Structure formats: structure tokens, C-alpha cells
């Protein structure tokens, strides 16, 4: 019995400009290789990533050196838009983590209250903690 796979060929148009620039930036900063980028982001071919590097990267492929050409304002805007998108995703993730942490803290407080009431013990210390002996000696000298 033969297995059939639904293989949809993707084209350059299937990837947004911000996505392409993000990949190029990660590779140029040394975070990924082209092969690692294809695996991490599900890009079908390494050649696609190499083409993005040639089009949008800061490397002179003919002379094998980094270009020091200033970027056009359009390139800068696209890079900044990609960076904003990434930061928005990170912000949303961190906000979600903060929300969960707040809920956990509330639940923890409720559990302590219940345990104190149920077992008639003070779990939270209501008194001021005693100073260490070195702190007491410093206070006496002053």
C-alpha cells in the first residue's frame, strides 16, 4: 500500500518580507546557519534562504566580504517592522506569563489562608523578624 503525501509547493511569495528579513538577520548575527533556518522555520529549501541572503543581506557574494553600503530607508523600515512584530509577540508572551504568575500567587495565598484556618496554625509570620547579632552591634555603635 502506497502512502500519499499532500505536498504543496511554496514560492517566494508565500513568505512575508518581514519574515525574510528576520531570517537574514538571525543568520548574519550568527544565531543560525542557512540549513538550521530551513529546519527551524520549515522552509523547504536551503537555496531559498541563500537567495534571501543574496538579496537582503549585508554580504558581497562576488567579493566574499561584508558590504558597508548604507541601507535604503525602505530596507530600514522593513527591518524595523519585522523587529516590532517580534517584540509584540514577545510582549504578548510575557504578559501571559505575568497573568499566570498573578493567578498562581492568588491561589497560593488562598491555600495558606485555608491551611491556617483548617489547622489553626500561623504559617505567615506576622511579627517583625529579629535582627542578626551583627546588625544589633552596628546599631549600638551608632
PyMOL CGO cylinders between C-alpha atoms (Angstrom):
from pymol import cmd
from pymol.cgo import CYLINDER

trace = [
    CYLINDER, 0.00, 0.00, 0.00, 1.46, 3.33, -1.09, 0.3, 1, 1, 1, 1, 1, 1,
    CYLINDER, 1.46, 3.33, -1.09, 1.30, 6.41, 1.10, 0.3, 1, 1, 1, 1, 1, 1,
    CYLINDER, 1.30, 6.41, 1.10, 0.40, 9.70, -0.50, 0.3, 1, 1, 1, 1, 1, 1,
    CYLINDER, 0.40, 9.70, -0.50, 1.56, 12.97, 0.93, 0.3, 1, 1, 1, 1, 1, 1,
    CYLINDER, 1.56, 12.97, 0.93, -0.15, 16.29, 0.37, 0.3, 1, 1, 1, 1, 1, 1,
    CYLINDER, -0.15, 16.29, 0.37, 2.83, 18.28, -0.79, 0.3, 1, 1, 1, 1, 1, 1,
    CYLINDER, 2.83, 18.28, -0.79, 2.14, 21.91, -1.51, 0.3, 1, 1, 1, 1, 1, 1,
    CYLINDER, 2.14, 21.91, -1.51, 4.94, 23.67, -3.30, 0.3, 1, 1, 1, 1, 1, 1,
    CYLINDER, 4.94, 23.67, -3.30, 5.68, 27.04, -1.78, 0.3, 1, 1, 1, 1, 1, 1,
    CYLINDER, 5.68, 27.04, -1.78, 7.03, 30.06, -3.58, 0.3, 1, 1, 1, 1, 1, 1,
    CYLINDER, 7.03, 30.06, -3.58, 8.91, 33.20, -2.57, 0.3, 1, 1, 1, 1, 1, 1,
    CYLINDER, 8.91, 33.20, -2.57, 5.56, 35.00, -2.38, 0.3, 1, 1, 1, 1, 1, 1,
    CYLINDER, 5.56, 35.00, -2.38, 4.44, 32.68, 0.42, 0.3, 1, 1, 1, 1, 1, 1,
    CYLINDER, 4.44, 32.68, 0.42, 6.88, 34.35, 2.81, 0.3, 1, 1, 1, 1, 1, 1,
    CYLINDER, 6.88, 34.35, 2.81, 6.42, 37.90, 4.08, 0.3, 1, 1, 1, 1, 1, 1,
    CYLINDER, 6.42, 37.90, 4.08, 9.19, 40.44, 3.68, 0.3, 1, 1, 1, 1, 1, 1,
    CYLINDER, 9.19, 40.44, 3.68, 9.48, 40.82, 7.46, 0.3, 1, 1, 1, 1, 1, 1,
    CYLINDER, 9.48, 40.82, 7.46, 9.90, 37.03, 7.77, 0.3, 1, 1, 1, 1, 1, 1,
    CYLINDER, 9.90, 37.03, 7.77, 12.66, 37.00, 5.15, 0.3, 1, 1, 1, 1, 1, 1,
    CYLINDER, 12.66, 37.00, 5.15, 14.47, 39.90, 6.82, 0.3, 1, 1, 1, 1, 1, 1,
    CYLINDER, 14.47, 39.90, 6.82, 14.19, 38.23, 10.22, 0.3, 1, 1, 1, 1, 1, 1,
    CYLINDER, 14.19, 38.23, 10.22, 15.82, 35.05, 8.85, 0.3, 1, 1, 1, 1, 1, 1,
    CYLINDER, 15.82, 35.05, 8.85, 18.61, 37.06, 7.16, 0.3, 1, 1, 1, 1, 1, 1,
    CYLINDER, 18.61, 37.06, 7.16, 19.24, 39.00, 10.37, 0.3, 1, 1, 1, 1, 1, 1,
    CYLINDER, 19.24, 39.00, 10.37, 19.41, 35.83, 12.50, 0.3, 1, 1, 1, 1, 1, 1,
    CYLINDER, 19.41, 35.83, 12.50, 21.89, 34.24, 10.09, 0.3, 1, 1, 1, 1, 1, 1,
    CYLINDER, 21.89, 34.24, 10.09, 24.06, 37.35, 9.79, 0.3, 1, 1, 1, 1, 1, 1,
    CYLINDER, 24.06, 37.35, 9.79, 24.18, 37.72, 13.57, 0.3, 1, 1, 1, 1, 1, 1,
    CYLINDER, 24.18, 37.72, 13.57, 25.42, 34.14, 13.81, 0.3, 1, 1, 1, 1, 1, 1,
    CYLINDER, 25.42, 34.14, 13.81, 22.37, 32.74, 15.60, 0.3, 1, 1, 1, 1, 1, 1,
    CYLINDER, 22.37, 32.74, 15.60, 21.62, 30.24, 12.80, 0.3, 1, 1, 1, 1, 1, 1,
    CYLINDER, 21.62, 30.24, 12.80, 23.07, 28.76, 9.67, 0.3, 1, 1, 1, 1, 1, 1,
    CYLINDER, 23.07, 28.76, 9.67, 21.04, 28.62, 6.47, 0.3, 1, 1, 1, 1, 1, 1,
    CYLINDER, 21.04, 28.62, 6.47, 20.44, 24.90, 7.00, 0.3, 1, 1, 1, 1, 1, 1,
    CYLINDER, 20.44, 24.90, 7.00, 19.33, 25.43, 10.60, 0.3, 1, 1, 1, 1, 1, 1,
    CYLINDER, 19.33, 25.43, 10.60, 16.95, 28.19, 9.45, 0.3, 1, 1, 1, 1, 1, 1,
    CYLINDER, 16.95, 28.19, 9.45, 15.28, 25.85, 6.94, 0.3, 1, 1, 1, 1, 1, 1,
    CYLINDER, 15.28, 25.85, 6.94, 14.69, 23.27, 9.67, 0.3, 1, 1, 1, 1, 1, 1,
    CYLINDER, 14.69, 23.27, 9.67, 13.62, 25.73, 12.37, 0.3, 1, 1, 1, 1, 1, 1,
    CYLINDER, 13.62, 25.73, 12.37, 11.15, 27.64, 10.20, 0.3, 1, 1, 1, 1, 1, 1,
    CYLINDER, 11.15, 27.64, 10.20, 10.00, 24.85, 7.87, 0.3, 1, 1, 1, 1, 1, 1,
    CYLINDER, 10.00, 24.85, 7.87, 11.44, 26.39, 4.72, 0.3, 1, 1, 1, 1, 1, 1,
    CYLINDER, 11.44, 26.39, 4.72, 11.56, 23.73, 2.03, 0.3, 1, 1, 1, 1, 1, 1,
    CYLINDER, 11.56, 23.73, 2.03, 14.93, 24.51, 0.51, 0.3, 1, 1, 1, 1, 1, 1,
    CYLINDER, 14.93, 24.51, 0.51, 18.24, 25.90, 1.74, 0.3, 1, 1, 1, 1, 1, 1,
    CYLINDER, 18.24, 25.90, 1.74, 18.63, 27.61, -1.64, 0.3, 1, 1, 1, 1, 1, 1,
    CYLINDER, 18.63, 27.61, -1.64, 15.63, 29.81, -0.78, 0.3, 1, 1, 1, 1, 1, 1,
    CYLINDER, 15.63, 29.81, -0.78, 17.40, 31.09, 2.32, 0.3, 1, 1, 1, 1, 1, 1,
    CYLINDER, 17.40, 31.09, 2.32, 20.63, 31.65, 0.37, 0.3, 1, 1, 1, 1, 1, 1,
    CYLINDER, 20.63, 31.65, 0.37, 18.66, 33.70, -2.16, 0.3, 1, 1, 1, 1, 1, 1,
    CYLINDER, 18.66, 33.70, -2.16, 17.29, 35.88, 0.65, 0.3, 1, 1, 1, 1, 1, 1,
    CYLINDER, 17.29, 35.88, 0.65, 20.82, 36.37, 1.95, 0.3, 1, 1, 1, 1, 1, 1,
    CYLINDER, 20.82, 36.37, 1.95, 21.94, 37.46, -1.52, 0.3, 1, 1, 1, 1, 1, 1,
    CYLINDER, 21.94, 37.46, -1.52, 19.00, 39.87, -1.94, 0.3, 1, 1, 1, 1, 1, 1,
    CYLINDER, 19.00, 39.87, -1.94, 18.69, 41.34, 1.53, 0.3, 1, 1, 1, 1, 1, 1,
    CYLINDER, 18.69, 41.34, 1.53, 21.91, 40.58, 3.38, 0.3, 1, 1, 1, 1, 1, 1,
    CYLINDER, 21.91, 40.58, 3.38, 25.00, 42.66, 4.05, 0.3, 1, 1, 1, 1, 1, 1,
    CYLINDER, 25.00, 42.66, 4.05, 27.43, 40.30, 2.35, 0.3, 1, 1, 1, 1, 1, 1,
    CYLINDER, 27.43, 40.30, 2.35, 29.06, 40.93, -1.05, 0.3, 1, 1, 1, 1, 1, 1,
    CYLINDER, 29.06, 40.93, -1.05, 28.80, 37.48, -2.60, 0.3, 1, 1, 1, 1, 1, 1,
    CYLINDER, 28.80, 37.48, -2.60, 31.03, 38.32, -5.56, 0.3, 1, 1, 1, 1, 1, 1,
    CYLINDER, 31.03, 38.32, -5.56, 33.92, 39.66, -3.48, 0.3, 1, 1, 1, 1, 1, 1,
    CYLINDER, 33.92, 39.66, -3.48, 33.15, 37.48, -0.44, 0.3, 1, 1, 1, 1, 1, 1,
    CYLINDER, 33.15, 37.48, -0.44, 33.15, 40.41, 2.00, 0.3, 1, 1, 1, 1, 1, 1,
    CYLINDER, 33.15, 40.41, 2.00, 30.66, 42.34, 4.09, 0.3, 1, 1, 1, 1, 1, 1,
    CYLINDER, 30.66, 42.34, 4.09, 29.10, 45.32, 2.36, 0.3, 1, 1, 1, 1, 1, 1,
    CYLINDER, 29.10, 45.32, 2.36, 29.35, 48.63, 4.09, 0.3, 1, 1, 1, 1, 1, 1,
    CYLINDER, 29.35, 48.63, 4.09, 26.70, 50.17, 1.91, 0.3, 1, 1, 1, 1, 1, 1,
    CYLINDER, 26.70, 50.17, 1.91, 24.11, 52.14, 3.81, 0.3, 1, 1, 1, 1, 1, 1,
    CYLINDER, 24.11, 52.14, 3.81, 20.67, 50.60, 3.80, 0.3, 1, 1, 1, 1, 1, 1,
    CYLINDER, 20.67, 50.60, 3.80, 17.85, 52.30, 1.99, 0.3, 1, 1, 1, 1, 1, 1,
    CYLINDER, 17.85, 52.30, 1.99, 15.10, 53.85, 4.06, 0.3, 1, 1, 1, 1, 1, 1,
    CYLINDER, 15.10, 53.85, 4.06, 12.75, 51.16, 2.72, 0.3, 1, 1, 1, 1, 1, 1,
    CYLINDER, 12.75, 51.16, 2.72, 15.07, 48.41, 3.99, 0.3, 1, 1, 1, 1, 1, 1,
    CYLINDER, 15.07, 48.41, 3.99, 15.35, 50.13, 7.37, 0.3, 1, 1, 1, 1, 1, 1,
    CYLINDER, 15.35, 50.13, 7.37, 11.57, 50.43, 7.63, 0.3, 1, 1, 1, 1, 1, 1,
    CYLINDER, 11.57, 50.43, 7.63, 11.07, 46.76, 6.74, 0.3, 1, 1, 1, 1, 1, 1,
    CYLINDER, 11.07, 46.76, 6.74, 13.69, 45.70, 9.30, 0.3, 1, 1, 1, 1, 1, 1,
    CYLINDER, 13.69, 45.70, 9.30, 12.09, 47.86, 11.97, 0.3, 1, 1, 1, 1, 1, 1,
    CYLINDER, 12.09, 47.86, 11.97, 8.63, 46.49, 11.14, 0.3, 1, 1, 1, 1, 1, 1,
    CYLINDER, 8.63, 46.49, 11.14, 9.95, 42.95, 11.50, 0.3, 1, 1, 1, 1, 1, 1,
    CYLINDER, 9.95, 42.95, 11.50, 11.57, 43.87, 14.80, 0.3, 1, 1, 1, 1, 1, 1,
    CYLINDER, 11.57, 43.87, 14.80, 8.33, 45.47, 16.06, 0.3, 1, 1, 1, 1, 1, 1,
    CYLINDER, 8.33, 45.47, 16.06, 6.39, 42.32, 15.18, 0.3, 1, 1, 1, 1, 1, 1,
    CYLINDER, 6.39, 42.32, 15.18, 8.88, 40.18, 17.05, 0.3, 1, 1, 1, 1, 1, 1,
    CYLINDER, 8.88, 40.18, 17.05, 8.78, 42.48, 20.09, 0.3, 1, 1, 1, 1, 1, 1,
    CYLINDER, 8.78, 42.48, 20.09, 4.96, 42.46, 20.06, 0.3, 1, 1, 1, 1, 1, 1,
    CYLINDER, 4.96, 42.46, 20.06, 4.99, 38.66, 20.12, 0.3, 1, 1, 1, 1, 1, 1,
    CYLINDER, 4.99, 38.66, 20.12, 7.48, 38.66, 22.99, 0.3, 1, 1, 1, 1, 1, 1,
    CYLINDER, 7.48, 38.66, 22.99, 5.40, 41.24, 24.89, 0.3, 1, 1, 1, 1, 1, 1,
    CYLINDER, 5.40, 41.24, 24.89, 2.23, 39.17, 24.49, 0.3, 1, 1, 1, 1, 1, 1,
    CYLINDER, 2.23, 39.17, 24.49, 4.06, 36.07, 25.72, 0.3, 1, 1, 1, 1, 1, 1,
    CYLINDER, 4.06, 36.07, 25.72, 5.45, 37.88, 28.77, 0.3, 1, 1, 1, 1, 1, 1,
    CYLINDER, 5.45, 37.88, 28.77, 2.06, 39.44, 29.57, 0.3, 1, 1, 1, 1, 1, 1,
    CYLINDER, 2.06, 39.44, 29.57, 0.54, 35.96, 29.52, 0.3, 1, 1, 1, 1, 1, 1,
    CYLINDER, 0.54, 35.96, 29.52, 3.27, 34.68, 31.84, 0.3, 1, 1, 1, 1, 1, 1,
    CYLINDER, 3.27, 34.68, 31.84, 2.68, 37.59, 34.24, 0.3, 1, 1, 1, 1, 1, 1,
    CYLINDER, 2.68, 37.59, 34.24, -1.07, 36.88, 34.22, 0.3, 1, 1, 1, 1, 1, 1,
    CYLINDER, -1.07, 36.88, 34.22, -0.50, 33.22, 35.07, 0.3, 1, 1, 1, 1, 1, 1,
    CYLINDER, -0.50, 33.22, 35.07, 2.00, 34.14, 37.80, 0.3, 1, 1, 1, 1, 1, 1,
    CYLINDER, 2.00, 34.14, 37.80, -0.53, 36.54, 39.36, 0.3, 1, 1, 1, 1, 1, 1,
    CYLINDER, -0.53, 36.54, 39.36, -3.20, 33.83, 39.38, 0.3, 1, 1, 1, 1, 1, 1,
    CYLINDER, -3.20, 33.83, 39.38, -0.76, 31.39, 40.97, 0.3, 1, 1, 1, 1, 1, 1,
    CYLINDER, -0.76, 31.39, 40.97, 0.08, 33.92, 43.70, 0.3, 1, 1, 1, 1, 1, 1,
    CYLINDER, 0.08, 33.92, 43.70, -3.61, 34.44, 44.46, 0.3, 1, 1, 1, 1, 1, 1,
    CYLINDER, -3.61, 34.44, 44.46, -4.19, 30.69, 44.59, 0.3, 1, 1, 1, 1, 1, 1,
    CYLINDER, -4.19, 30.69, 44.59, -1.17, 30.24, 46.85, 0.3, 1, 1, 1, 1, 1, 1,
    CYLINDER, -1.17, 30.24, 46.85, -2.47, 32.91, 49.26, 0.3, 1, 1, 1, 1, 1, 1,
    CYLINDER, -2.47, 32.91, 49.26, -5.88, 31.22, 49.33, 0.3, 1, 1, 1, 1, 1, 1,
    CYLINDER, -5.88, 31.22, 49.33, -4.26, 27.87, 50.12, 0.3, 1, 1, 1, 1, 1, 1,
    CYLINDER, -4.26, 27.87, 50.12, -2.27, 29.38, 53.00, 0.3, 1, 1, 1, 1, 1, 1,
    CYLINDER, -2.27, 29.38, 53.00, -5.40, 31.07, 54.37, 0.3, 1, 1, 1, 1, 1, 1,
    CYLINDER, -5.40, 31.07, 54.37, -7.28, 27.77, 54.20, 0.3, 1, 1, 1, 1, 1, 1,
    CYLINDER, -7.28, 27.77, 54.20, -4.44, 25.84, 55.87, 0.3, 1, 1, 1, 1, 1, 1,
    CYLINDER, -4.44, 25.84, 55.87, -4.16, 28.41, 58.68, 0.3, 1, 1, 1, 1, 1, 1,
    CYLINDER, -4.16, 28.41, 58.68, -7.91, 28.29, 59.28, 0.3, 1, 1, 1, 1, 1, 1,
    CYLINDER, -7.91, 28.29, 59.28, -8.21, 24.50, 59.00, 0.3, 1, 1, 1, 1, 1, 1,
    CYLINDER, -8.21, 24.50, 59.00, -5.18, 23.56, 61.12, 0.3, 1, 1, 1, 1, 1, 1,
    CYLINDER, -5.18, 23.56, 61.12, -5.18, 26.59, 63.46, 0.3, 1, 1, 1, 1, 1, 1,
    CYLINDER, -5.18, 26.59, 63.46, -1.53, 27.43, 62.81, 0.3, 1, 1, 1, 1, 1, 1,
    CYLINDER, -1.53, 27.43, 62.81, 0.19, 30.62, 61.74, 0.3, 1, 1, 1, 1, 1, 1,
    CYLINDER, 0.19, 30.62, 61.74, 2.00, 29.94, 58.51, 0.3, 1, 1, 1, 1, 1, 1,
    CYLINDER, 2.00, 29.94, 58.51, 2.70, 33.59, 57.73, 0.3, 1, 1, 1, 1, 1, 1,
    CYLINDER, 2.70, 33.59, 57.73, 4.87, 35.34, 60.25, 0.3, 1, 1, 1, 1, 1, 1,
    CYLINDER, 4.87, 35.34, 60.25, 3.14, 38.46, 61.47, 0.3, 1, 1, 1, 1, 1, 1,
    CYLINDER, 3.14, 38.46, 61.47, 5.99, 39.66, 63.67, 0.3, 1, 1, 1, 1, 1, 1,
    CYLINDER, 5.99, 39.66, 63.67, 8.98, 41.71, 62.59, 0.3, 1, 1, 1, 1, 1, 1,
    CYLINDER, 8.98, 41.71, 62.59, 11.95, 39.40, 62.04, 0.3, 1, 1, 1, 1, 1, 1,
    CYLINDER, 11.95, 39.40, 62.04, 14.71, 39.73, 64.61, 0.3, 1, 1, 1, 1, 1, 1,
    CYLINDER, 14.71, 39.73, 64.61, 17.90, 41.44, 63.61, 0.3, 1, 1, 1, 1, 1, 1,
    CYLINDER, 17.90, 41.44, 63.61, 21.04, 39.39, 63.32, 0.3, 1, 1, 1, 1, 1, 1,
    CYLINDER, 21.04, 39.39, 63.32, 23.68, 39.87, 66.03, 0.3, 1, 1, 1, 1, 1, 1,
    CYLINDER, 23.68, 39.87, 66.03, 25.96, 41.79, 63.64, 0.3, 1, 1, 1, 1, 1, 1,
    CYLINDER, 25.96, 41.79, 63.64, 23.14, 44.22, 62.79, 0.3, 1, 1, 1, 1, 1, 1,
    CYLINDER, 23.14, 44.22, 62.79, 22.45, 44.74, 66.52, 0.3, 1, 1, 1, 1, 1, 1,
    CYLINDER, 22.45, 44.74, 66.52, 26.12, 45.53, 67.16, 0.3, 1, 1, 1, 1, 1, 1,
    CYLINDER, 26.12, 45.53, 67.16, 26.21, 48.06, 64.30, 0.3, 1, 1, 1, 1, 1, 1,
    CYLINDER, 26.21, 48.06, 64.30, 23.10, 49.79, 65.65, 0.3, 1, 1, 1, 1, 1, 1,
    CYLINDER, 23.10, 49.79, 65.65, 24.64, 50.06, 69.15, 0.3, 1, 1, 1, 1, 1, 1,
    CYLINDER, 24.64, 50.06, 69.15, 27.78, 51.78, 67.77, 0.3, 1, 1, 1, 1, 1, 1,
    CYLINDER, 27.78, 51.78, 67.77, 25.75, 54.47, 66.02, 0.3, 1, 1, 1, 1, 1, 1,
]
cmd.load_cgo(trace, "trace")
